[in-house]
Every structure is written in structure tokens, then in C-alpha cells.
């Protein structure tokens, strides 16, 4: 009998990344009626980014102008996709699925209607930076999981979800920034998982209220915890919760550490921005720890002042990062 070895989550996700990388890029066919129409579309994306993510807005502001607006078009595309799911909690899933598929058609159209500014700016950004459409397709599929899956049995299963909703974003951003070659993909995949799991640890209570528990069920059980305890809130938690969260945070920090050398594989003009995204998000983990793992009565964050204080050190570190040895 031949022993069947199951691939690790990293191998599975990397295979998905290579598959999407090879999807054909449509011939550029964007026909905005005027430069003013296109600029207005990009301004809408900038406003969406500023309103919804201070961290991404600050980090993308560290990019050169053309890359900056493309990154914010990417963010706006992601935000619209998320909102289709998040803004319709009581809507029949078939209706939400239909709206998501209609958005997929517009969002991947190389020449979308001009009355949809996010789709218009996103189409222009994709064309300018040759972003493989397979990554956007995978992101929409990842977001669609929330329609049918509310729990994740293992970390491997959770990592697959994280790839769909976060690693794909990094892989698209990498095309906007520029990168050395396919050897950079594993680092982007791993950073995306780290960022998304950071989100999950921060948003435990918010996700519970939406009917979702992203924390791996087998690991909750291993620490003597349950969904019901999450529902009762921080008052129901004891030392088991602290140990569980410490375990999760240590793993995510390892992922950040393992992903960081990939920054050296990006074009120099974009390294600071990606380093800032990683390190500012990583700061959320520290805030969770400082507040004794209470993610129920407060939302962990890094203040705007705190982010600005961190930036000089992040810049110096991004300048020193070295390409990993083969």
C-alpha cells in the first residue's frame, strides 16, 4: 500500500496562486468617455479607502502616485465585494449570490459601464499593471464562502479561506508594485494569511454577532473552549482563553516573520508601503495582548498617532531587508 501524503496548506495555496497567475490577461479595451470621468472614478476609490481603512490608506499613501491610485482602486474593489455579503445579513442567499455574480461580471469586464466608478477605476488599474484576472476571480469566490460556511474545522481550512479573501489581494498588489519573479509568490501568500488571521482575532465578537466563528474548531476544543463561550463574551472566559489567544498570536507572528523577506523581492518604490501594511497590522496583535486578550468589549487597534510613530522604524527596516538565500 502506498502512503498518501496530504499537501500542506502552504502547498495548496501556492498551487492556487500559480494557477491564477497563468490566467490570460484581456487586451486593454477601456474606453472612458474622458480623462475627467476616469479621474472621478479614482477619486471615489480614494474616498472609499480613506473611510474604511486608515491603515491601508496610510500604507498606500507611501506609494508613487500612479501605483497609489491603483492600490486604492484595488481596495475599493475588495470593499464593494465584501459589502455585498456584509450588508445583506437577512437577504436570501440566492439573492445575495445573484448580486455577487452580477458584480463579478462588472468587476472583471475590461470595459465596464461608466456609471460604476469602482469597476471603471479597477478595470483601468488592472489594465495598466497587467493584473491577472484569476486573482480577482479567486477573491470573489473567497468572499462567497461566507454565504455557505460559518465555521472552520482546522487551521488548514481557515488558511484556504484566508487565501481567498486576503492573499489574493497581496498577489494583485504585488503586480501594482512590481516584483522580481514567481519566487515572490509564497511570501505574498503567507503574508495574506497572517493579515487575515489578525483580522479574525480582532473581530471575534463582531463575527459572532454575524453568525460566524472563524477560529479553528479543533483548536478551540483543544483549549477547552466552545462557540457557546464566545457567545457569552469576555466574562465567560478564563485562563484557557488567554492561552488559546497566545497560541494563535504566536503562530501569526511566525507567519509575519516568514513572509517579511519577500518584501526585498518587490520593486524598491513599494517596499515601504507593504512593510507598513504588515507592521501596522501586526501592531494589532500587541494591542490584543496589552488588553489581556479582550476582543469582546473593545476593538483592538493601533491609533493614528501610534501608526505615525511606528513609520520611521518601519522605513528603516524595509530598507535593510535582504532577499532570502536560495
ZATOR-291121 format. One record per residue: x, y, z of N, C-alpha, C, CB in turn. Coordinates in steps of 0.05 Angstrom, whole numbers, plus 32768, in hexadecimal, padded with zeros to 4 digits. Glycine has a CB too. Layout:
# residues N
XYZXYZXYZXYZ;...
//
This chain:
# residues 326
80117FE880008000800080008012801980007FED80008019;800B802C7FEF801A80457FED800F80598001801A80507FD0;802080658011801780798024801080938015802D807F8039;7FF7809C80197FEE80B5800D7FF480CD801F7FCF80B48007;800680DE8016800E80F580267FFD810D801D802C80FB8024;7FEE8119802F7FDE813080297FF0814980277FC78134803E;7FEC815A80137FFC817280117FF5818580287FF781807FF7;800981948031800581A880467FF481BF803B802081B28051;7FE981CF804D7FD981E680447FEA81F880337FCD81F5805C;800381FB803A8014820D802A80178204800D803082108037;801B81E98009801D81DE7FEE800381E27FDF802581C17FEF;7FED81DE7FEC7FD381E07FDF7FCF81FD7FD57FBC81D87FF2;7FD482107FE77FCF822C7FE07FE382367FCB7FD2823E7FF9;7FFB822D7FCC800F82357FB88006822A7F9C802B822B7FBF;7FFC82127F9B7FF282077F827FDB82197F777FE881EB7F86;7FC982227F897FB482347F807FC0824E7F757FA1823A7F97;7FD482587F827FE182727F7A7FED826F7F5E7FF6827B7F8E;7FFA82597F59800782557F3E7FF182517F298019823C7F3F;7FDB82447F307FC682407F1C7FBA825B7F147FAF822E7F29;7FB5826C7F277FAA82877F217FBE82987F127FA182957F3A;7FD782957F187FEC82A57F0A7FEB82A07EEC8008829E7F15;7FE482887EE57FE482807EC87FCB82867EBA7FEA82637EC6;7FB782927EC77F9E82997EB87FA382AF7EA47F8882A17ECC;7F9882AC7E8C7F9D82C07E777F9482DC7E807F8F82B87E5D;7FA482F07E787F9D830C7E7E7F9083177E647FB6831C7E86;7F7783217E667F6A832C7E4E7F7983437E427F4D83347E55;7F7683467E287F81835D7E1A7F7383767E257F7C835B7DFB;7F82838B7E2A7F7783A37E357F6283AF7E237F8E83B87E3A;7F4A83B47E2F7F3483BD7E1F7F2483D27E2E7F2283A57E17;7F3083E07E407F2283F37E507F1D840D7E407F3183FA7E6A;7F0384157E3F7EFC842C7E2E7EEC84407E3F7EEC84237E15;7EF8844B7E537EEB84607E627EE784787E507EFC84687E7B;7ED084867E537ECA849C7E417EDD84B37E447EAD84A57E46;7EEA84B67E5B7EFC84CC7E5F7F1084C57E767EED84E67E64;7F2684D37E767F3984D07E8C7F2B84D97EA67F5284E17E87;7F1A84EC7EA47F0C84F67EBD7EFB84E07EC97EFA850F7EB6;7EED84D07EB87EDD84BA7EC27EEE84A67ED17ECE84AC7EAB;7F05849F7EC67F16848C7ED27F2284977EEC7F2D84847EBF;7F2A84B07EEC7F3584BC7F057F2084BD7F1A7F4084D97EFF;7F0884C37F137EF284C37F277EEE84A87F337ED884CD7F1A;7EF184937F227EEE84787F2B7F0384717F407EEE84647F14;7F1C847A7F3A7F3284757F4D7F2D84847F677F4D847D7F40;7F22849C7F657F1D84AB7F7E7F08849D7F8F7F1484C77F77;7EF584907F837EE184817F927EEF846A7FA27ECB84757F80;7F02845D7F947F1184477FA17F2284527FB87F2384397F8D;7F2E84697FB47F3D84757FCA7F2C847B7FE27F4B848F7FC0;7F1484857FDD7F02848B7FF37EF9847280027EE9849B7FE9;7EF4845D7FF37EEC84447FFF7F03843980117EE5842F7FEA;7F1B843B80077F32843280177F36844280307F4C84338006;7F35845D802D7F38846E80457F238468805A7F37848B803C;7F0B846480517EF5846080647EF6844580727EDA84638056;7F00843080657EFD8415806F7F168409807B7EF38404805A;7F2E841380747F468407807E7F5C841C80817F5083F0806C;7F60842680997F758439809D7F90842D80987F74844480BA;7F93841380A07FAD8406809C7FB48404807E7FAD83EA80A8;7FA183FB806E7FA783F880517FAA841380447F9083E98043;7F9B8427804E7F9E844280427FB9844D80477F888454804D;7FC3844A80607FDE845480677FF3844580577FE384518085;7FF1842A80568005841A80488005841F802B800083FC804D;7FEE8421801E7FED842780017FF784437FFB7FD184237FF6;7FF48455800E7FFE8470800A801D847280087FF584828021;802A845C800F8047845B800D805184537FF1805384488022;803E844D7FDF804584447FC48046845C7FB1803084307FBA;8055845A7F9B8054846F7F86803784727F7C806684677F6E;803184897F71801584917F6B8005847D7F5B801584AB7F5C;801084737F45800184617F347FFC84467F428010845C7F1A;800F843D7F51800C84247F607FF884297F778027841A7F6B;7FFA84407F837FE884477F997FCB84457F917FEE84627FA4;7FC484517F7B7FA884517F737F9F84357F6A7FA384667F5D;7FB184267F5E7FAA840A7F577FA583F97F707FC083FE7F45;7FB683FD7F847FB383EE7F9D7F9883F57FAA7FCA83F47FB1;7F90840E7FA97F7684167FB47F5F840C7FA47F7584347FB8;7F6284097F8A7F4E83FD7F797F4B83DF7F807F5584007F5B;7F6283D27F867F6183B77F8F7F5283B47FA97F7E83AC7F92;7F5883C67FBC7F4A83C67FD67F2C83CA7FD27F5583DC7FE9;7F2483DD7FC17F0883E27FBD7EFA83CA7FB07F0483FB7FAB;7F0783BC7F9D7EFC83A47F927EF7838F7FA87F0F83987F7D;7F0A838C7FBA7F0783797FD07EF183817FE37F2283767FDF;7EEF839B7FE97EDB83A57FFB7EBF83A17FF07EE083C28001;7EBB83A77FD67EA183A37FCA7E9983857FCB7EA083AD7FAD;7EAD83747FC57EA883577FC67E9F834F7FE27EC183487FBD;7EAE83577FF67EA7835080127E8B835A801A7EBC835C8026;7E85837380117E6C837F80197E548370800E7E6B839C8010;7E5783647FF87E4083547FED7E38833E80007E4883487FD1;7E4B8332800E7E45831E80217E3E832A803C7E5E830B8025;7E4D833E80457E4A834880617E31835980647E6283588068;7E288366804E7E11837880507DF6836B804C7E14838E803C;7DF6835080497DDD834380447DDA832A80567DDB833A8026;7DDC832E80717DDB831780837DC0830880837DE1831F809F;7DAA8316807D7D90830A807D7D85830380617D7C831C808B;7D958308804D7D8D830380327D9182E5802B7D9E8315801E;7D7E82D9801C7D8282BD80147D9D82BA80057D6B82B48001;7DAB82A5800B7DC682A180007DC682A17FE27DD28288800B;7DB082967FD67DAE82957FB87DAE82B27FAD7D9682867FAF;7DA182C47FBB7DA082E07FB17DBC82ED7FB37D8B82F17FC1;7DC982E87FCA7DE482F37FCE7DF782E77FBA7DEE82ED7FEB;7DF582CD7FB57E0682C07FA17E0282CC7F867E0082A27FA0;7DE982D27F7E7DE482DF7F647DF082FA7F627DC582E07F60;7DEF830A7F787DFB83247F787E1983227F767DF383347F91;7E24830E7F847E41830A7F837E4A83037F677E4A82F57F97;7E3B82F27F597E4282E97F3E7E3F83017F2A7E3182D27F35;7E2B83127F2F7E2983297F1D7E41833C7F227E0E83387F24;7E4A833E7F3B7E61834F7F407E7A83427F347E6583527F5E;7E7C83277F357E93831A7F297E9583217F0B7E9182FB7F2D;7E7F83217EFE7E7F83277EE17E8883447EDC7E6383237ED5;7E7F83577EEC7E8783727EE87EA483767EF17E7583857EF9;7EAC836A7F077EC7836E7F127EDD83627F017EC983627F2E;7ED6834E7EF17EEA83417EDF7EE7834A7EC27EE883237EE1;7ED4835B7EBD7ED083657EA27EE683797E9B7EB483737E9F;7EF583747E857F0A83877E7E7EFF83A37E757F1B837C7E68;7EE583A57E707ED983BE7E697EBE83C17E777ED683C07E4A;7EBF83C67E917EA683C67EA17E9683E07E9C7EAC83C37EBF;7E7D83E17EA47E6D83FA7EA17E7984117EB07E5083F57EAA;7E7684297EA57E8284417EB27E7384497ECA7E8384577E9E;7E5A843F7ECE7E4C84477EE67E5384367EFE7E2E84457EE1;7E6784257EFB7E7284157F127E8F841E7F167E6F83F77F0D;7E9484327F267EAF843D7F287EC484297F337EAF84557F39;7EBC84187F457ECF84057F507ED783F17F3B7EC483F67F69;7EC483E67F2C7ECA83D37F177EDB83E17F017EB183C87F0B;7ED583FA7EFC7EE484097EE77F01840D7EEF7ED784247EE1;7F0684177F077F21841B7F117F3084017F137F21842A7F2C;7F2283EC7F1C7F2F83D27F207F3783C67F057F1C83BF7F2F;7F2683C97EF17F2D83C07ED67F4683CE7ECB7F1583C37EC3;7F4783E87ED07F5F83F77EC77F7883EE7ED67F5A84157ECB;7F7683EA7EF07F8D83E17EFF7F9683C67EF77F8683E17F1D;7F8383B47EF27F8B83997EE97F9A839A7ECF7F7283877EE6;7F9083AA7EBD7F9C83AC7EA27FB883B97EA47F8A83BC7E8F;7FBA83CE7EB37FD483DC7EB57FEA83CB7EC17FD183F57EC6;7FE383B97ED47FF783AA7EE27FF6838C7EDC7FF483AE7F00;7FE783847EC77FE683687EBE7FE083557ED5800183617EB1;7FCB835B7EE47FC3834A7EFB7FB383327EF07FB3835A7F0F;7FBC831A7EF57FAD83027EEB7F9183027EF77FBC82E87EF3;7F7D82FF7EE77F6183007EF17F5B82E87F037F4E83017EDA;7F6B82D37F017F6582BC7F127F6682C27F2F7F7982A67F0C;7F7782D57F377F7882DC7F547F5E82EA7F5D7F9082EF7F59;7F5382FC7F4C7F3A83097F537F2382F47F547F33831F7F3F;7F2482E17F427F1082CC7F427F1282BC7F5C7F1482BA7F29;7F2A82B57F647F2E82A67F7C7F2582B67F957F4B829E7F80;7F2A82D07F957F2182E07FAB7F0282DF7FAE7F2A82FD7FA8;7EF482E27F987ED782E17F997ECD82C67FA27ECB82E87F7D;7EDA82B17F997ED382967FA37ED882947FC17EE382807F94;7EEE82A07FCA7EF5829E7FE77EE082AD7FF77F1082AA7FEC;7ED882C47FEF7EC382D37FFD7EA982C47FFD7EC082EF7FF1;7EA382B77FE77E8A82A87FE47E8882917FF87E87829D7FC8;7E9E828880037E9E827280177E8D827A802F7EBA826B8020;7E8C829480357E7C829C804C7E5F829780497E8182BA8052;7E56829280317E3A828B802D7E33826F80357E33828F800F;7E47825D80367E418241803B7E51823580527E4782328022;7E678242805A7E788237806F7E7B824A80867E93822F8063;7E738241809D7E73825280B67E88824980CA7E58825280C2;7E93823180C67EA7822680D97EBE821980C97E9A821280EC;7ED5821880D57EED820B80C87EF881F780DC7F02822180C0;7EFA81DE80D37F0181C880E57F1F81C980EE7EFC81AE80D8;7F3081D280DC7F4D81D280E17F5A81EB80D77F5B81B980D4;7F7381F080DF7F81820780D57F86820480B77F9C820B80E4;7F8B81EC80AD7F8F81E880907F7781F280817F9481CB808A;7F5F81EC808B7F4781F5807D7F448213807F7F2E81E7808A;7F4B821E80967F4A823B80997F5E824980867F50824380B6;7F76823D80837F8A824980727F80824B80557FA482398073;7F708237804D7F65823780317F52824F802F7F56821D802B;7F42825480437F30826B80437F41828580427F1D826B805B;7F55828680537F66829E80547F7482A380397F7B829B806A;7F7C828F802B7F87829380117F7382A17FFF7F8F82788004;7F5A82987FFE7F4682A37FEC7F4182C07FF27F2D82947FEE;7F3F82C8800B7F3782E380117F4E82F680177F2582E38029;7F6782EC801A7F7D82FD80217F9682F980117F8382FA803E;7F9F82E0800E7FB782DB7FFE7FB482E47FE27FBF82BD7FFF;7F9C82E17FD77F9782EA7FBC7F9B83087FB97F7A82E37FB3;7F9483177FCE7F9883347FCE7FB6833A7FCC7F8B83417FE7;7FC6832C7FDC7FE383317FDB7FEF83297FC07FF083217FF1;7FE583147FB47FEF830C7F9A7FE883207F857FE482F07F93;7FD1832D7F877FC983427F747FDA835B7F797FAB83487F75;7FDD83627F937FED83797F9A800A83767F917FEC837E7FB9;8013835E7F91802F83597F88803383607F6B8036833B7F8D;801E835C7F5B802083647F3F802083827F3C800983587F2F;801283907F4D801183AD7F4C802D83B87F547FFC83B97F5F;803983AC7F68805383B67F72806A83AD7F5F805883AC7F8E;806883957F55807E83897F46808E83767F578090839F7F3A;8096835F7F4C80A4834B7F5C80B8833C7F4A809183387F69;80CA832F7F5780E183237F4980D9830B7F3880F6831B7F5C;80C682FB7F4180BF82E37F3280AD82D17F4380D782D47F29;80A882B97F39809682A77F46809F829E7F628091828E7F35;80B982A17F6780C482997F8180B882AB7F9880E2829B7F82;80AB82C17F91809F82D37FA5808482C97FAE809D82EF7F9A;807782B87F9E805C82B07FA4805882A37FC08052829D7F8F;806982907FC8806482847FE3806382987FFA8079826F7FE8;807382AD7FF8807582C1800D805B82D1800E808D82D38009;805082D87FF6803782E77FF5802082D67FFF803182F07FD8;802082BD7FF8800B82AB8002800B82AA8020800E828E7FF6;802382A6802C802582A38049801E82BE80578041829B8050;802682D4804C801F82EE8058800182F28058802D8305804A;7FF482EA80427FD782ED80417FC982DD80577FCC82E48027;7FD282C4805C7FC782B480717FCB82C1808C7FD382978071;7FE382CC80917FE982DA80AA7FD682F180AF800682E380AB;7FD28302809A7FC18319809C7FA4831180A27FC2832A8082;7F9A82FD80947F7F82F580987F7A82E980B37F7682E28083;7F8C82D880BD7F8982CD80D77F8B82E280ED7F9E82B780DC;7F9B82F780E87F9B830E80FA7F7F831A80FC7FB0832380F1;7F73831E80E47F58832880E47F45831780F47F4E832A80C7;7F4882FD80F07F3682EA80FE7F3982EB811C7F3B82CD80F4;7F5182ED81267F5682EF81427F4B8309814E7F7482ED8149;7F4D831E813E7F42833881477F24833881487F4C834E8134;7F17832A81357EFA832D81307EE98316813A7EF583318113;7EF38308814E7EE582F081587EC782F7815F7EF382E58171;7EC3830C816F7EA8831381777E97831C81607EA98329818D;7EA2832C814F7E93833681387E8B831F81257EA4834B8128;7E9D830C81217E9682F581107E8182E4811D7EB082E5810A;7E8382E081377E6F82D081457E5382DC81417E7682CF8164;7E5182F681447E37830381407E2C830081247E3983218147;7E3E82FC81117E3682F780F57E3282D980F07E4B830180E2;7E3482C981057E2F82AC81027E46829C80FA7E1982A880EF;7E5F82A780FC7E76829980F27E8B829681087E8282A880DA;7E99827F81097EB0827B811A7EC6827181087EA982678132;7EDA828181037EF0827980F17F06826A81007EFB829280E4;7F07826C811B7F1B825F812A7F1A824181267F1982668148;7F31823481217F308217811C7F22820781327F4C820C8118;7F0E81F7812A7EFF81E9813E7F0F81D4814E7EE781DB8131;7F2281C781407F3281B3814F7F4481C081637F4281A2813B;7F4E81D8815D7F5F81E581707F5081F181887F6F81FB8162;7F3881FB81827F27820481997F2281EC81AC7F0C820E818E;7F1B81D581A17F1681BE81B27F2F81B581C17F0B81A781A1;7F4681B781B47F5F81AF81C17F6581C081DA7F7681B081AD;7F5B81D981DA7F6081EA81F17F4781EB82047F66820781E8;7F3481D981FF7F1D81D782107F0981ED820C7F2681D7822D;7F0881F981F47EF6820F81EE7EE1820681DA7F06822781E2;7ECC821681D77EB6820F81C57EAA822881B97EA181FF81D4;7E99822481A47E8A823A81997E78824881AE7E7982308181;7E6C823881BF7E5A824381D37E68825681E57E4D822C81E3;7E81825081EC7E90826281FD7E96827D81EF7EAB82558206;7E9B827C81D57E9F829481C67E8682A581C67EA7828E81A8;7E6F829881C47E5682A681C47E5082B481DF7E3F829381BE;7E5B82A981F57E5682B5820F7E6982CC82147E5982A08225;7E7E82CF82047E8F82E682057EA682E382187E7F82FD820E;7EB482F9821D7ECD82F8822C7EC982EF82487EDA8313822B;7EB282F582537EAD82ED826F7EAD82CF82737E9382F88278;7EA882C0825D7EA882A3825F7EC48297825C7E958297824A;7ED782A782557EF2829D824F7F04829C82687EFE82AE8239;7F17828A82677F2A8287827D7F45828382717F2282708290;7F57827782807F72827382787F748263825E7F828265828D;7F61825282587F61824282407F60825482277F49822F823F;7F50826A82297F4E827C82127F69828B820E7F3882918217;7F76829382247F8F82A082217FA4828E82147F9982A9823D;7FA58275821C7FB8826282107FB1825D81F37FB882488220;7F98825B81ED7F8F825781D17F98826E81BF7F71825381CF;7F92828781C97F99829E81B97FB782A281B77F8D82B781C5;7FC6829B81CC7FE3829D81CB7FED828981B57FEF829681E6;7FE2827281B47FEA825E81A07FE4826981837FDA824381A4;7FCD827581807FC6828081657FD98297815E7FA9828A8165;7FDE82A881707FEF82C0816B800B82B781647FEE82D38183;801682A481738031829B816D803382908151803982858182;801F82818148801F8276812D801E828C8118800882628129;800D829F811D800B82B58109802482C581087FF382C88110;803182C9811E804B82D8811E806082C8810E805582DD813B;806082AE81118072829E8101806D82A280E3807082808108;805482A380DC804D82A780C0805782C280B6802E82A480BC;805382D780C6805E82F180BE807C82F080BB8056830680D4;808A82E380CD80A782E180CC80AF82D280B280B282D380E4;80A282BC80AC80A982AC809580A282BA807B809A82918096;808E82CB807B808682DA8063809782F2805D806982E28065;80A382FE807380B08318807080C78318805C80BB8320808B;80D88304805980ED8305804680E48309802980FE82EC8047;80CB8302802380C08306800880BE8323800080A582FA8006;80BE8335801480BE8352800E80D6835A7FFD80BD83628028;80EC834C8001810483537FF18101834B7FD4811C83447FFD;80ED833B7FCD80E883337FB280D683467FA380DD83177FB1;80CC835A7FB180BB836F7FA580CC83857F9A80A7837A7FB9;80C183947F8780CF83AC7F7D80D383BF7F9580BF83BA7F67;80EA83CC7F9580F283DD7FAC80DD83F17FB3810C83EA7FA6;80CF83FD7FA080BC84127FA680A484087FB680B2841F7F8C;809F83EE7FB6808883E47FC5808E83D57FDE807983D27FB3;80A783D27FE580AE83C27FFD80A483CF801780CC83BE7FFE;80A883E98019809F83F68032808183F3803680A684148030;807283F68021805483F48023804C83D8802D804783FA8008;805883C38022805083A8802A805A83A28046805B83938016;807283AB804C807D83A88067806B83B6807B809A83B28069;806183CD8074804F83DC8086803583CD808A804983F8807B;802A83C38075801183B380778015839C808A800883A8805C;802B838D80878030837680988035837E80B580498367808D;8046839180BA804D839880D5803783A780E4806783A980D5;802883B880D6801283C580E37FFD83B180EB800783DB80D1;7FF7839E80DA7FE4838A80E17FEE837880F77FDD837880C8;8008837280F680148362810B8011836F81278032835D8105;8010838A8127800C839881407FF28392814D800F83B6813A;7FDE838A813E7FC4838281497FC8836B815D7FB0837B8133;7FD9835981567FDE834281687FE9834B81837FF2832E815B;7FFB835F818380058369819B7FEF837781AC801C837E8196;7FDD8385819E7FC7839281AC7FB5837E81B97FB883A48199;7FB0836781AC7FA0835281B77FAD834781D17F9C833A81A3;7FC7834381D07FD6833981E77FD5834D81FE7FF3833381E0;7FDA836781F87FDB837B820D7FC0837C821C7FE183978201;7FAA8377820E7F8F8378821A7F85835C82227F7C83848206;7F99834B82287F93833182357F80831F82237F8683358250;7F84832182097F75831181F67F57831681F57F7A82F381FC;7F4F832E81FE7F33833581FD7F2D834081E27F2D834B8213;7F21833081D17F18833881B67EF9833981B57F23832581A0;7EED833A81CD7ED0833981CF7EC4835481D67EC8832581E4;7ED1836381E77EC6837D81F07ED4839581E37EC88380820E;7EE9838F81D37EF783A581C57F02839981AB7F0D83B181D6;7F0783AB81987F1383A3817E7F3183AA817F7F0583B08166;7F428396817D7F5F839B817E7F6783AC81667F6E8381817E;7F7983BE816A7F8283D081547F9C83DD815C7F6C83E6814F;7FA883EA81487FBF83FC814D7FB5841881467FD883F3813B;7FB8842B81587FAE844681537FBD8453813C7FB18457816C;7FB1846881317FBE8476811B7FD9848181247FAC848D8111;7FDA848C813C7FF4849681468008848081497FF084A48161;7FFE84698153801084528156801B8448813B8001843B8163;800A8449812780138441810C8029845481027FFC844080F8;8025846D81068038848180FC8053847E810B802E849D8100;805184788125806A847381348079845B812A806384708152;806A844781218077842E81188084843080FD806284188117;807B844380EC8084844480D080A2844780CC8076845A80C2;80B0845980DB80CD845B80D680DB844180DA80D8847080E8;80D5843280EF80E2841880F480DB840480DE80DA840E810F;80C2840480D580BA83F280C080CA83F980A6809C83F480BA;80CD841380A180DC841B808980F98410808A80DC843A8086;8106841480A18122840B80A4812383EC80A0812D841380BF;811083DE80AC811183C180AA810C83B9808D80FB83B480BC;80FA83C6807F80F483BF8063810C83C3805180DC83CE8058;811D83D68058813583DC8048814B83C7804C814083F88050;814983B98063815F83A6806A815883898062816483A68087;813F8384805B8137836980568146835D803E811983678051;814E83448041815F8337802D814F8320801F8178832B8039;8155831C8005814983067FF6815382EC8003815183087FD8;814082DA8009814882C08015815B82B18003813082AF801B;816E82A380108180829280008172827A7FF58198828A8012;817A82727FDD816C825B7FD0817382427FDF817582597FB2;
//
